[in-house]
Amino acid sequence: MKGHSGFSVTMLSAGIRAGNFALMFTNGQKYDQRRRGISMFVLDANNGKIIQKGVYDTFERSNIMENAIKNVPNGSIVVAGIQDEGTRRLSNTVKKFFSDMGSS
């Protein structure tokens, strides 16, 4: 994906049987949080700088991720990938957040 200022963003992820990783690349940097769950990065849409990041182990529970998504500024770019498994106990609030952004 190319941003407004020409920055690029790539997210690669795989489940436990297909490689078990979640990697994000932006502005020439690699980010590997190396934890099970949903790796989420919130980027400034103007320059691609990371303004929020975290790994949310939604296999266990998703209330911590619910709190994080409340703080995502409007107009930001949200990039997410799943390492291992991240949907089993995903709350409807988090599902709606991603669905409202166009994720499937």
N, C-alpha and C positions, 0 to 999 in steps of 0.2 A: 504494500500500500504506500502511495506517495502522499505526504502531508502537504499542507498549504505552502510551506516554506521549502519544499523540496526534500524534506527528510524522508527516510524510508523506515518501514516497520515490517518485520516478519516474525510470526509466531509459529513455532513447530511444537507439536506435542504428540505423545503416544501413551496408550494404556500399558498396563503391566505386561501383557503378552506381546506387545509390538514395539518394545524398546524402553518403556517406562521413563519418559523425560518430558520436560516442558521448558523450551528455550525461547527467549525473545531477543531479537536483534533490532537495535535502533541507533541511528547516528554512529554506525561503526562499532558499537559496543555489544557484547554478548551478555545476557543476563540469564543465569541458571540458578534457580532458587532451591533445587534439589530436595523437594519435599512432596509428599503425597497430597493430592487435592487440586484445587483450582488456583493457578498462579494468575494473578490479576495485576495489570499495570495500567495506571491512568496517566495519560500523556497530555501535556499542553498542546492544543491543536495548532498553535502558532509556530512552535519551535521544536516540538517532539521531545522536550525534556520530561523526565518522569517526575510527576508531582505526588504520586501515591503508588505504593506497591505492597503486595502481600501474598502469602500463600494461605489458603483457607481449606482446612481438612474437613470438607463437607461430608466425608464418609462417616465421621463421628457426629457432627452437628453443623448447622449453618448460621447460627445466631451471630457469630463474630463477623462473618461476611455480610450479614444484613446490616450491621453497624457500619461497616466500611463503605457499602454502597450508598448509604445516606449522605456521605461526605464527598461524593464525586461531583465536582463542579459541572454545571450545564455547559455544553459545548466542548467538553473534553473528549479525547479519544480513549476508549477502553479496549485493551487487548488482553485476552485471556486464553489459557490453555489448561488442559487437565493432564496431570501426571498420575499414573496408576488408576485411581477411580475417584470421581468427584460428584456423582449424581445420585447415589443411593438414598441419601437423606437430605437432598437439596430442598430447601423450603420453597413454598409457592412465591414468597416475596422475592427471592433471588431469581427464580425461574422467570417471573414477570419482568424483573429488571433487564435480564438479557433478552427476553422476547420483545420488549418495548424498543430495544435498540436494533432489532432486526435479526438477532441470532436465532438459529434453529436448533 
